[in-house]
């Protein structure tokens, strides 16, 4: 199988996407395809022995839309008025305006006027008519089919002026709807523009300028002051301040030096850096963000599914209703011309892309807004989930706290020295990936201690580890791991004192005897308390801290964060049970964690929120909502944005349904004419689309 990506021009709402589906479904050799409506592209997997890429392009172009394998042109000056659709629309407008003046002021003959109106219909309706006729041929009528039928019906009745105005108003509305869709695509393209297309690579003592796809992992790229960093990597030499706000949303530049990690899309400010590339672009933090933003439309909310289902059945139903109005009453009461015209009005005023397009526009506008603020929301379903949250569970270490614990105290027992205790502990923790292990290893390195080899290493998740060091069996971890029986009276006093200071304790035992205590402290995030208060203001009533730490430490940290309820001494599976119990009490629950140890609880929740994903690939894949920086204030922002987005979508649905509920009955009763009805319909459709676009510029009140 071979994969290609088509960029489809004119695919702006679900109606057009349905045409593309019809074209690809009938193509022998196509294995599967994915339509990305917001990005305006289609990924197709096909058998090259049965089909060529050109055949796929041709099949899509037969729908009346333009398709191509080439990527969209680079950003640059565009002559917008040279766009063919704008030229034909402008020509249509000029013909109609000139004809109205000549006919009504200068007395142009009706025969010539009809000819000019006919030319306006042909010119203005050319592009939408191609798609409308193709949809009819596939027995999937859409609003462009309605335009063709409406214009043809008006001409049949001799209403040339109405036919021309109908085509112009429809085509203008179609163009403005396409513009609205392109505004959202522009927001996505702006994110894509964060990555430069090429970088300067140091090879064999030379500096070469290469495109990103020619740069390999392990290459050294040179980043000059003011340049965007092209790929994720590790600084080999140089020091500078780097603006990471495009990725993490952090407003303050971060100092970078040898050994530090840098992210594609961030901006080098002052010094020159040499960076060893660690990932190809598609695997970089920015690449993953772009992928998830582009795919956001595929994770649909109930509102998106409603819009698609509504459009699928509503348009054919209106066709049948219009035909019924044209034929039924005329057979019974006579006056076919009046009923034909009335059915024509029903046909024209009944449908608009508004409800079908405004919902995905609102979703992607919200996703793009969040991405600009260092938050990745993976689709409409997660926006809907965030808007309905009633409770939120926070992991302690790395979420409420900084996640950078340091060793504060070492208490040896049995005649051992502090260095002996620390050396054995560091040797065991060298095999662990827990954040507390990093603190012990950092302290050992600071004191110049050597990490020794260990044997028979065995880790117990959430509790600790066992190993043989220097030929003796050691255990390191919490009390549940090492056993309460090892704690002497002296040790108990030390434990009580250190826990009251809010420190986490790690026990080290030597063949069942307490060898020492290591106290570690992790400071609470400075914005934690304010974020919790803001969540309460937003109506999140159940805020709970979950931790594997002991009761005393949990109480101290929860108090500092302003959290009244906490659950201590939890293993990873206990956190899943805790989330389930919160769902039973409150309803919709979010779990905030680091995306590694907390993954099971995040999956069990209604919304998993991953912290600090800029440096953690696992977090990007685990979370439904991903905070690229370690900023808890982004969580209330996500809740507020999601509620605004859902409110916006509900408004759009309500406005669309009200317009339909008004126009269809008045058209049935003959109380509105063709052109005014279409005008009201198009204005209503544009209103809901522009309402959705407002989310691109929405800002939190904080």
C-alpha positions as CSV (number, residue, x, y, z in Angstrom):
1,X,0.0,0.0,0.0
2,X,1.1,3.6,-0.7
3,X,0.0,6.7,1.1
4,X,-0.5,10.1,-0.5
5,X,-2.0,13.4,0.8
6,X,-4.3,15.4,-1.4
7,X,-4.9,19.1,-0.8
8,X,-8.5,19.8,-1.8
9,X,-9.5,23.3,-2.6
10,X,-13.2,24.0,-2.1
11,X,-13.8,21.3,0.5
12,X,-15.2,23.7,3.2
13,X,-18.0,21.8,4.9
14,X,-19.5,18.3,5.4
15,X,-21.5,18.5,2.2
16,X,-18.3,18.7,0.1
17,X,-16.5,16.1,2.3
18,X,-19.4,13.7,1.5
19,X,-18.8,14.3,-2.3
20,X,-15.1,13.4,-1.8
21,X,-16.2,10.2,0.1
22,X,-18.4,9.2,-2.8
23,X,-15.6,9.8,-5.3
24,X,-13.1,7.7,-3.3
25,X,-15.6,4.9,-2.3
26,X,-16.1,4.2,-6.0
27,X,-12.4,3.9,-6.8
28,X,-11.0,0.4,-7.1
29,X,-7.7,0.1,-5.4
30,X,-8.4,2.5,-2.5
31,X,-7.8,0.7,0.8
32,X,-8.8,3.5,3.2
33,X,-8.8,7.3,3.5
34,X,-9.0,10.0,6.1
35,X,-10.7,13.3,5.4
36,X,-9.4,16.3,7.4
37,X,-12.1,18.9,6.7
38,X,-10.5,21.7,8.6
39,X,-7.1,21.3,7.0
40,X,-8.7,20.8,3.6
41,X,-6.8,17.6,2.9
42,X,-7.3,13.9,2.4
43,X,-4.9,11.1,3.3
44,X,-5.4,8.2,0.9
45,X,-3.9,4.7,1.2
46,X,-4.1,2.8,-2.1
47,X,-2.7,-0.2,-4.0
48,X,-0.3,1.1,-6.6
49,X,-0.7,-2.0,-8.7
50,X,-4.4,-1.1,-9.3
51,X,-4.3,2.6,-9.1
52,X,-2.0,5.6,-9.8
53,X,-1.9,8.8,-7.7
54,X,-3.1,10.7,-10.7
55,X,-6.3,8.6,-10.8
56,X,-7.0,9.5,-7.2
57,X,-6.6,13.2,-8.0
58,X,-8.8,12.9,-11.1
59,X,-11.5,11.2,-9.1
60,X,-11.6,14.0,-6.5
61,X,-11.5,16.7,-9.2
62,X,-14.6,15.1,-10.9
63,X,-16.5,16.4,-7.9
64,X,-15.9,20.0,-9.1
65,X,-13.2,20.7,-6.5
66,X,-9.5,21.3,-7.2
67,X,-7.2,18.6,-5.9
68,X,-3.4,18.3,-5.9
69,X,-0.5,16.3,-4.4
70,X,1.6,19.4,-3.9
71,X,1.6,21.1,-0.6
72,X,-0.1,24.5,-0.2
73,X,2.2,27.3,-1.5
74,X,4.5,29.0,0.9
75,X,3.2,32.0,2.8
76,X,3.8,35.2,0.7
77,X,2.0,38.0,-1.0
78,X,-1.2,36.8,-2.7
79,X,-3.2,38.6,-5.2
80,X,-6.5,37.7,-3.7
81,X,-8.7,39.2,-6.4
82,X,-7.1,37.0,-9.0
83,X,-8.8,33.9,-7.4
84,X,-11.0,32.5,-10.2
85,X,-14.1,32.2,-8.0
86,X,-13.7,35.9,-7.0
87,X,-13.3,36.9,-10.6
88,X,-16.4,35.0,-11.7
89,X,-18.4,36.4,-8.8
90,X,-17.2,40.0,-9.6
91,X,-18.2,39.5,-13.2
92,X,-21.6,38.3,-12.1
93,X,-22.1,41.3,-9.9
94,X,-21.0,43.7,-12.7
95,X,-23.4,42.1,-15.2
96,X,-26.3,42.3,-12.7
97,X,-25.6,45.9,-11.7
98,X,-25.2,47.1,-15.2
99,X,-28.3,45.3,-16.4
100,X,-30.4,46.8,-13.6
101,X,-29.3,50.3,-14.5
102,X,-29.7,49.8,-18.2
103,X,-33.1,48.1,-17.9
104,X,-34.8,50.3,-15.2
105,X,-33.2,53.7,-16.0
106,X,-32.4,53.6,-19.7
107,X,-35.2,51.2,-20.8
108,X,-33.0,48.3,-22.2
109,X,-35.2,45.8,-24.1
110,X,-36.3,42.8,-22.1
111,X,-34.8,40.4,-24.6
112,X,-31.3,41.9,-24.2
113,X,-31.8,42.1,-20.4
114,X,-32.7,38.4,-20.2
115,X,-29.6,37.6,-22.2
116,X,-27.4,39.6,-19.8
117,X,-29.0,38.0,-16.8
118,X,-28.5,34.6,-18.4
119,X,-24.8,35.5,-18.8
120,X,-24.6,36.5,-15.1
121,X,-26.2,33.1,-14.1
122,X,-23.7,31.2,-16.2
123,X,-20.6,33.1,-15.1
124,X,-21.6,33.4,-11.4
125,X,-22.9,29.9,-11.1
126,X,-20.2,28.0,-12.9
127,X,-18.1,26.7,-10.0
128,X,-20.9,25.9,-7.6
129,X,-23.0,24.4,-10.4
130,X,-20.2,21.9,-11.2
131,X,-20.3,20.6,-7.7
132,X,-24.1,20.7,-7.4
133,X,-24.6,18.6,-10.6
134,X,-21.9,16.1,-9.5
135,X,-23.7,15.7,-6.2
136,X,-27.0,15.1,-8.0
137,X,-25.4,12.5,-10.2
138,X,-24.2,10.7,-7.1
139,X,-27.7,10.9,-5.6
140,X,-26.3,13.1,-2.7
141,X,-28.0,16.5,-3.3
142,X,-26.5,19.4,-1.4
143,X,-27.0,23.1,-1.2
144,X,-25.2,23.7,-4.5
145,X,-27.7,21.3,-6.1
146,X,-30.4,23.5,-4.6
147,X,-28.9,26.6,-6.2
148,X,-28.9,24.9,-9.6
149,X,-32.5,23.7,-9.2
150,X,-33.6,27.1,-7.9
151,X,-31.9,29.1,-10.7
152,X,-33.3,26.6,-13.3
153,X,-36.8,26.9,-11.9
154,X,-36.7,30.7,-11.8
155,X,-35.6,30.8,-15.5
156,X,-38.3,28.3,-16.3
157,X,-40.8,30.7,-14.8
158,X,-39.3,33.6,-16.7
159,X,-37.8,35.2,-13.6
160,X,-34.4,36.0,-15.1
161,X,-33.6,38.8,-12.7
162,X,-34.4,36.6,-9.7
163,X,-32.3,33.8,-11.1
164,X,-29.3,36.0,-11.5
165,X,-29.7,37.5,-8.0
166,X,-30.2,34.1,-6.6
167,X,-26.9,32.9,-8.1
168,X,-25.0,36.0,-7.0
169,X,-26.3,35.9,-3.4
170,X,-25.6,32.2,-3.1
171,X,-22.2,32.4,-4.6
172,X,-21.3,35.4,-2.4
173,X,-22.4,33.5,0.7
174,X,-20.5,30.4,-0.6
175,X,-17.4,32.6,-1.0
176,X,-17.7,34.1,2.5
177,X,-18.2,30.7,4.1
178,X,-15.1,29.5,2.3
179,X,-13.3,32.6,3.7
180,X,-14.4,31.7,7.2
181,X,-13.1,28.1,6.8
182,X,-9.9,29.5,5.5
183,X,-9.6,31.8,8.5
184,X,-9.5,28.7,10.7
185,X,-7.1,27.0,8.4
186,X,-5.0,30.1,8.6
187,X,-4.8,29.7,12.4
188,X,-3.5,26.1,11.9
189,X,-1.1,27.3,9.2
190,X,0.2,29.9,11.6
191,X,1.1,27.1,14.0
192,X,2.8,25.2,11.1
193,X,4.8,28.4,10.3
194,X,6.5,28.1,13.7
195,X,8.9,25.6,12.2
196,X,11.4,26.9,9.7
197,X,11.6,24.9,6.4
198,X,15.4,24.5,6.6
199,X,18.3,24.7,9.0
200,X,22.1,25.2,9.0
201,X,23.9,21.9,9.6
202,X,27.5,21.4,10.6
203,X,29.0,18.5,8.7
204,X,32.6,17.7,8.0
205,X,33.7,21.1,9.2
206,X,31.3,22.9,6.8
207,X,28.0,24.7,7.4
208,X,25.3,23.5,5.0
209,X,21.8,24.8,4.6
210,X,19.5,21.8,4.3
211,X,15.7,21.2,4.3
212,X,14.4,19.5,7.4
213,X,13.7,16.2,5.8
214,X,17.4,16.0,4.8
215,X,18.6,16.4,8.5
216,X,19.3,13.3,10.4
217,X,19.1,12.4,14.1
218,X,22.6,13.1,15.5
219,X,23.4,16.0,13.1
220,X,24.6,19.2,14.7
221,X,22.5,22.3,13.7
222,X,23.7,25.9,14.3
223,X,21.1,28.3,15.7
224,X,22.0,32.0,15.4
225,X,20.5,34.8,17.5
226,X,17.0,35.6,16.4
227,X,16.4,32.3,14.5
228,X,13.7,29.8,15.2
229,X,15.0,26.4,16.4
230,X,14.2,23.9,13.6
231,X,14.3,20.6,15.5
232,X,14.2,19.2,19.0
233,X,17.7,18.6,20.4
234,X,20.3,18.9,23.1
235,X,22.6,21.9,23.4
236,X,26.2,20.9,22.7
237,X,27.8,24.3,23.0
238,X,26.9,27.9,23.6
239,X,24.4,29.6,25.9
240,X,21.4,31.8,25.3
241,X,17.9,32.7,26.3
242,X,15.2,30.9,24.4
243,X,11.6,32.1,23.9
244,X,9.6,28.9,24.3
245,X,6.2,30.7,24.3
246,X,5.1,29.3,20.9
247,X,5.4,25.8,22.4
248,X,4.8,26.1,26.1
249,X,3.0,29.4,26.5
250,X,5.6,30.6,29.0
251,X,6.0,34.4,28.8
252,X,9.5,34.5,30.2
253,X,12.5,33.3,28.1
254,X,14.4,30.3,29.5
255,X,18.2,30.1,29.8
256,X,19.7,27.3,27.8
257,X,23.2,25.9,28.0
258,X,25.2,22.8,27.4
259,X,23.1,19.6,28.1
260,X,19.8,21.5,28.1
261,X,16.9,20.4,25.8
262,X,15.5,22.8,23.2
263,X,12.2,22.5,21.2
264,X,11.5,23.1,17.5
265,X,9.5,26.3,17.0
266,X,11.0,28.2,19.9
267,X,13.1,31.3,19.3
268,X,16.8,31.7,20.1
269,X,17.3,35.2,21.4
270,X,20.9,36.3,22.1
271,X,23.7,33.8,22.0
272,X,24.6,31.3,19.3
273,X,23.8,27.6,20.0
274,X,25.0,24.3,18.5
275,X,22.4,21.7,19.0
276,X,22.5,17.9,18.5
277,X,19.3,16.8,16.8
278,X,17.4,14.1,18.8
279,X,14.3,13.6,16.8
280,X,13.0,14.0,13.2
281,X,10.5,16.8,12.7
282,X,7.4,14.6,12.8
283,X,8.4,13.3,16.2
284,X,9.3,16.6,17.7
285,X,7.1,18.3,20.3
286,X,6.0,20.8,17.7
287,X,5.4,18.1,15.1
288,X,3.2,16.2,17.5
289,X,1.3,19.4,18.4
290,X,0.6,20.1,14.8
291,X,-0.5,16.5,14.1
292,X,-3.0,16.6,17.0
293,X,-4.3,20.1,16.1
294,X,-4.9,19.0,12.5
295,X,-6.6,15.8,13.7
296,X,-8.7,17.6,16.3
297,X,-11.8,17.4,14.0
298,X,-11.7,13.6,14.0
299,X,-12.4,13.4,17.7
300,X,-16.0,14.6,17.5
301,X,-18.3,15.9,20.2
302,X,-22.0,15.0,20.3
303,X,-22.6,18.5,18.8
304,X,-20.4,17.7,15.7
305,X,-22.1,14.4,15.2
306,X,-25.5,16.1,15.5
307,X,-24.5,18.7,12.8
308,X,-23.3,15.9,10.4
309,X,-26.4,13.7,11.0
310,X,-28.7,16.7,10.6
311,X,-27.1,17.7,7.3
312,X,-27.2,14.2,6.0
313,X,-31.0,13.9,6.3
314,X,-32.2,17.5,6.2
315,X,-31.2,18.4,2.7
316,X,-32.9,15.4,1.0
317,X,-35.9,15.9,3.2
318,X,-36.2,19.6,2.0
319,X,-35.9,18.4,-1.6
320,X,-38.8,16.0,-1.2
321,X,-40.8,18.7,0.7
322,X,-40.2,21.2,-2.2
323,X,-41.2,18.7,-4.8
324,X,-44.3,17.9,-2.8
325,X,-45.3,21.6,-2.6
326,X,-44.8,21.9,-6.3
327,X,-46.8,18.9,-7.3
328,X,-49.4,18.1,-4.6
329,X,-51.4,21.3,-4.2
330,X,-51.3,22.0,-7.9
331,X,-52.9,18.7,-8.7
332,X,-55.7,19.4,-6.1
333,X,-56.2,23.1,-6.4
334,X,-54.7,24.0,-9.7
335,X,-52.5,27.1,-10.2
336,X,-49.3,25.2,-10.9
337,X,-47.2,28.3,-11.5
338,X,-47.9,29.7,-8.0
339,X,-47.2,26.3,-6.3
340,X,-44.1,25.7,-8.5
341,X,-42.8,29.1,-7.4
342,X,-43.7,28.4,-3.7
343,X,-41.9,25.1,-3.9
344,X,-38.9,26.8,-5.5
345,X,-38.7,29.2,-2.6
346,X,-38.9,26.3,-0.1
347,X,-36.1,24.6,-2.0
348,X,-33.8,27.7,-1.9
349,X,-34.4,29.0,1.6
350,X,-34.3,25.7,3.4
351,X,-30.6,24.8,3.4
352,X,-27.4,26.5,4.3
353,X,-23.9,25.3,5.2
354,X,-24.2,27.3,8.4
355,X,-25.1,24.5,10.8
356,X,-22.8,22.0,9.1
357,X,-19.8,24.4,9.0
358,X,-20.2,26.5,12.1
359,X,-19.7,23.6,14.5
360,X,-16.3,22.4,13.2
361,X,-15.2,26.0,12.8
362,X,-15.9,26.7,16.5
363,X,-14.1,23.5,17.6
364,X,-11.0,24.1,15.6
365,X,-11.0,27.8,16.4
366,X,-11.0,26.8,20.1
367,X,-8.3,24.2,19.6
368,X,-6.1,26.8,17.7
369,X,-6.7,29.4,20.4
370,X,-5.5,26.9,23.1
371,X,-2.5,25.8,21.0
372,X,-1.3,29.5,20.9
373,X,-1.5,29.5,24.7
374,X,0.6,26.4,25.2
375,X,-2.3,24.0,25.6
376,X,-3.1,21.1,23.3
377,X,-6.7,19.9,23.2
378,X,-7.1,16.8,21.1
379,X,-10.6,17.4,19.7
380,X,-14.2,18.4,20.1
381,X,-15.0,15.5,22.3
382,X,-12.5,16.7,24.9
383,X,-13.7,20.3,24.7
384,X,-17.2,19.0,25.5
385,X,-15.9,16.9,28.4
386,X,-13.9,19.9,29.8
387,X,-17.0,22.1,29.6
388,X,-19.0,19.7,31.8
389,X,-16.5,19.0,34.5
390,X,-17.8,18.8,38.1
391,X,-14.7,17.5,39.9
392,X,-10.9,17.4,39.4
393,X,-8.3,15.1,40.9
394,X,-4.7,16.2,41.1
395,X,-1.6,14.0,41.4
396,X,0.7,15.5,44.0
397,X,4.3,15.0,42.7
398,X,5.0,16.9,39.5
399,X,1.5,18.3,39.2
400,X,0.7,20.3,42.4
401,X,4.4,20.3,43.3
402,X,7.3,21.4,41.1
403,X,8.4,17.8,40.4
404,X,12.0,18.7,41.2
405,X,12.5,17.3,44.7
406,X,15.8,17.7,46.6
407,X,17.3,15.7,49.4
408,X,17.1,17.7,52.7
409,X,18.0,15.2,55.4
410,X,19.8,11.9,55.7
411,X,19.4,10.0,59.0
412,X,21.6,6.9,59.4
413,X,21.1,4.0,61.8
414,X,23.1,1.1,63.1
415,X,26.4,3.0,63.2
416,X,26.4,3.8,59.5
417,X,27.4,7.1,58.1
418,X,25.2,9.4,55.9
419,X,27.5,8.8,53.0
420,X,27.1,5.0,53.3
421,X,23.3,5.4,53.3
422,X,23.3,7.7,50.4
423,X,25.8,5.6,48.3
424,X,23.7,2.5,48.7
425,X,20.4,4.4,48.0
426,X,21.9,6.0,44.9
427,X,23.1,2.7,43.6
428,X,19.7,1.2,43.9
429,X,17.9,4.2,42.5
430,X,20.1,4.4,39.4
431,X,17.9,1.6,38.0
432,X,14.7,3.6,38.8
433,X,12.9,6.3,36.7
434,X,10.9,7.8,39.6
435,X,11.3,11.5,40.3
436,X,12.5,10.8,43.8
437,X,15.3,8.6,42.5
438,X,16.5,11.6,40.5
439,X,16.8,13.7,43.7
440,X,18.9,10.9,45.4
441,X,21.1,10.6,42.4
442,X,21.6,14.3,42.2
443,X,22.6,14.5,45.9
444,X,25.1,11.6,45.5
445,X,26.7,13.3,42.5
446,X,26.9,16.5,44.4
447,X,28.8,14.7,47.2
448,X,31.0,13.0,44.7
449,X,29.8,9.4,45.5
450,X,30.2,6.5,43.1
451,X,27.2,4.6,42.0
452,X,27.9,0.8,42.3
453,X,26.5,-2.1,40.3
454,X,23.5,-3.9,41.8
455,X,22.2,-7.4,41.4
456,X,18.7,-9.0,41.5
457,X,17.1,-5.6,41.1
458,X,13.3,-5.7,41.4
459,X,11.0,-2.7,41.4
460,X,7.5,-2.6,43.0
461,X,5.5,0.1,41.3
462,X,4.3,2.9,43.7
463,X,6.2,1.4,46.7
464,X,10.0,1.0,46.1
465,X,12.6,-1.6,45.0
466,X,14.8,-4.5,46.2
467,X,18.3,-5.3,45.2
468,X,21.6,-6.9,46.3
469,X,24.4,-4.3,46.9
470,X,27.9,-5.3,48.0
471,X,26.5,-8.9,48.4
472,X,23.8,-7.8,50.9
473,X,20.0,-7.6,50.4
474,X,18.6,-4.1,50.6
475,X,15.1,-2.6,50.3
476,X,14.4,1.0,49.5
477,X,10.9,2.7,49.5
478,X,8.0,3.5,51.8
479,X,6.9,1.9,55.0
480,X,4.6,-0.5,53.2
481,X,7.5,-1.7,51.1
482,X,10.1,-2.0,53.8
483,X,7.8,-3.1,56.6
484,X,6.6,-1.2,59.7
485,X,8.5,-3.6,62.0
486,X,11.8,-2.1,61.0
487,X,11.0,1.3,62.6
488,X,12.7,1.7,66.0
489,X,11.7,4.3,68.6
490,X,14.5,6.7,67.6
491,X,13.4,6.3,64.0
492,X,9.8,7.0,64.8
493,X,10.7,10.4,66.4
494,X,12.7,11.3,63.3
495,X,9.9,10.3,61.0
496,X,7.3,12.3,62.9
497,X,9.5,15.4,62.9
498,X,10.4,15.2,59.2
499,X,6.8,14.5,58.1
500,X,5.5,17.5,60.0
501,X,7.8,19.6,57.9
502,X,6.1,18.3,54.8
503,X,8.9,16.1,53.6
504,X,8.6,12.7,51.9
505,X,10.5,9.9,53.6
506,X,12.4,7.1,51.9
507,X,13.4,4.1,54.1
508,X,16.5,2.0,53.4
509,X,16.8,-1.4,55.1
510,X,19.8,-3.8,55.2
511,X,18.7,-7.4,55.5
512,X,15.5,-6.4,57.3
513,X,17.2,-3.9,59.6
514,X,16.6,-0.1,59.2
515,X,19.8,1.4,57.7
516,X,18.7,5.0,57.3
517,X,16.1,7.6,56.4
518,X,16.3,9.9,53.4
519,X,14.0,13.0,53.5
520,X,13.1,14.7,50.3
521,X,11.1,17.9,49.8
522,X,9.3,19.0,46.7
523,X,8.1,22.6,46.7
524,X,4.5,23.4,45.8
525,X,3.9,25.3,42.5
526,X,3.5,29.0,43.3
527,X,0.4,29.2,41.1
528,X,-1.3,26.1,42.6
529,X,-3.4,27.8,45.2
530,X,-4.7,30.5,42.8
531,X,-5.5,27.9,40.2
532,X,-7.5,25.9,42.7
533,X,-9.4,29.0,43.8
534,X,-10.2,29.9,40.2
535,X,-11.5,26.3,39.5
536,X,-13.9,26.7,42.5
537,X,-15.1,30.0,41.0
538,X,-15.8,28.1,37.8
539,X,-18.0,25.7,39.7
540,X,-15.6,22.7,40.0
541,X,-16.9,21.6,43.4
542,X,-14.9,18.4,44.0
543,X,-11.1,19.1,44.1
544,X,-9.1,16.2,45.4
545,X,-5.4,15.5,45.7
546,X,-4.2,11.9,45.1
547,X,-0.8,10.8,46.3
548,X,1.2,7.8,47.1
549,X,2.8,9.8,50.0
550,X,1.8,9.4,53.6
551,X,-1.0,11.1,55.4
552,X,1.1,13.7,57.2
553,X,2.9,15.0,54.0
554,X,-0.3,14.8,52.0
555,X,-2.1,17.0,54.6
556,X,0.7,19.6,54.5
557,X,0.8,19.9,50.7
558,X,-3.0,19.9,50.3
559,X,-3.2,22.7,52.9
560,X,-0.7,24.8,51.0
561,X,-2.7,24.3,47.8
562,X,-6.0,25.1,49.4
563,X,-7.4,21.6,48.8
564,X,-9.7,20.3,51.5
565,X,-9.9,16.7,50.4
566,X,-7.0,14.3,49.8
567,X,-6.3,10.6,49.6
568,X,-2.9,9.4,50.7
569,X,-0.9,6.2,50.5
570,X,-2.3,5.3,47.0
571,X,-0.8,2.8,44.5
572,X,-1.4,3.5,40.8
573,X,-4.3,1.1,40.8
574,X,-5.7,2.8,43.9
575,X,-5.8,6.1,42.0
576,X,-8.0,4.4,39.4
577,X,-10.4,3.4,42.1
578,X,-10.3,6.9,43.6
579,X,-11.2,8.4,40.2
580,X,-14.1,5.9,39.8
581,X,-15.4,6.9,43.3
582,X,-15.2,10.6,42.4
583,X,-17.2,9.9,39.1
584,X,-19.9,8.2,41.2
585,X,-20.1,11.2,43.6
586,X,-19.8,14.1,41.2
587,X,-20.3,13.0,37.6
588,X,-17.6,14.3,35.1
589,X,-14.1,14.1,36.6
590,X,-10.7,15.2,35.2
591,X,-7.4,13.7,36.3
592,X,-4.3,15.9,36.3
593,X,-1.0,14.0,36.2
594,X,2.3,13.7,34.5
595,X,1.2,11.2,31.9
596,X,3.5,8.4,33.1
597,X,2.6,6.9,36.5
598,X,-0.8,8.5,36.4
599,X,-1.7,7.2,33.0
600,X,-4.2,4.5,34.3
601,X,-6.1,7.1,36.4
602,X,-6.1,9.6,33.5
603,X,-7.6,7.0,31.2
604,X,-10.2,6.1,33.8
605,X,-11.3,9.8,34.1
606,X,-13.6,11.7,31.7
607,X,-10.7,14.0,30.9
608,X,-7.0,13.3,31.3
609,X,-4.9,16.5,31.7
610,X,-1.2,15.9,31.2
611,X,1.3,18.3,32.8
612,X,4.6,19.6,31.4
613,X,4.4,17.7,28.1
614,X,7.1,19.8,26.4
615,X,9.7,17.4,27.7
616,X,7.6,14.2,27.9
617,X,6.5,12.3,24.8
618,X,4.4,9.9,26.9
619,X,2.3,12.8,28.3
620,X,1.5,14.1,24.8
621,X,0.1,10.7,23.9
622,X,-1.6,10.0,27.2
623,X,-3.5,13.2,27.9
624,X,-6.8,14.4,26.3
625,X,-5.6,17.9,27.2
626,X,-1.9,18.5,27.3
627,X,-0.3,21.5,29.1
628,X,3.0,22.1,27.3
629,X,4.4,24.0,30.3
630,X,4.1,23.2,34.0
631,X,1.6,26.0,34.5
632,X,-1.5,25.1,36.6
633,X,-3.2,28.4,35.7
634,X,-3.7,26.9,32.2
635,X,-6.3,24.4,33.7
636,X,-8.9,27.1,34.6
637,X,-8.2,28.6,31.2
638,X,-9.0,25.3,29.5
639,X,-12.3,24.9,31.5
640,X,-13.4,28.5,30.7
641,X,-12.4,28.2,27.0
642,X,-14.3,24.9,26.6
643,X,-17.4,26.3,28.2
644,X,-17.2,29.3,25.9
645,X,-16.8,27.0,22.9
646,X,-19.7,24.8,23.8
647,X,-21.9,27.9,24.5
648,X,-20.8,29.2,21.1
649,X,-21.8,25.9,19.4
650,X,-25.2,25.8,21.2
651,X,-25.8,29.4,20.0
652,X,-24.9,28.5,16.5
653,X,-27.2,25.4,16.5
654,X,-30.1,27.5,18.1
655,X,-29.7,30.4,15.6
656,X,-29.6,27.9,12.6
657,X,-32.7,26.1,13.8
658,X,-34.6,29.3,14.5
659,X,-33.8,30.6,11.0
660,X,-35.0,27.3,9.5
661,X,-38.1,27.2,11.7
662,X,-38.9,30.7,10.4
663,X,-38.1,30.5,6.7
664,X,-39.6,27.1,5.9
665,X,-43.1,27.8,7.2
666,X,-43.2,31.4,5.7
667,X,-42.0,29.9,2.4
668,X,-44.7,27.2,2.6
669,X,-47.3,29.9,3.2
670,X,-46.0,32.0,0.3
671,X,-45.1,34.9,2.6
672,X,-41.6,35.4,1.3
673,X,-40.1,35.6,-2.2
674,X,-37.1,33.9,-3.7
675,X,-34.4,36.5,-3.4
676,X,-35.3,37.9,0.1
677,X,-35.6,34.3,1.4
678,X,-32.2,33.4,0.1
679,X,-30.7,36.6,1.5
680,X,-32.1,35.9,5.0
681,X,-30.8,32.3,4.8
682,X,-27.3,33.3,3.7
683,X,-27.0,36.1,6.3
684,X,-28.1,33.7,9.0
685,X,-25.5,31.1,7.9
686,X,-22.7,33.7,7.8
687,X,-23.8,34.9,11.3
688,X,-23.3,31.6,12.9
689,X,-20.0,31.0,11.1
690,X,-18.6,34.4,12.2
691,X,-19.8,33.7,15.7
692,X,-17.7,30.5,15.7
693,X,-14.7,32.5,14.4
694,X,-14.8,34.7,17.5
695,X,-13.2,31.9,19.4
696,X,-9.9,32.5,17.6
697,X,-9.5,35.7,19.5
698,X,-11.1,34.8,22.8
699,X,-9.1,35.6,25.9
700,X,-9.5,34.5,29.5
701,X,-10.6,37.2,32.0
702,X,-7.7,36.2,34.2
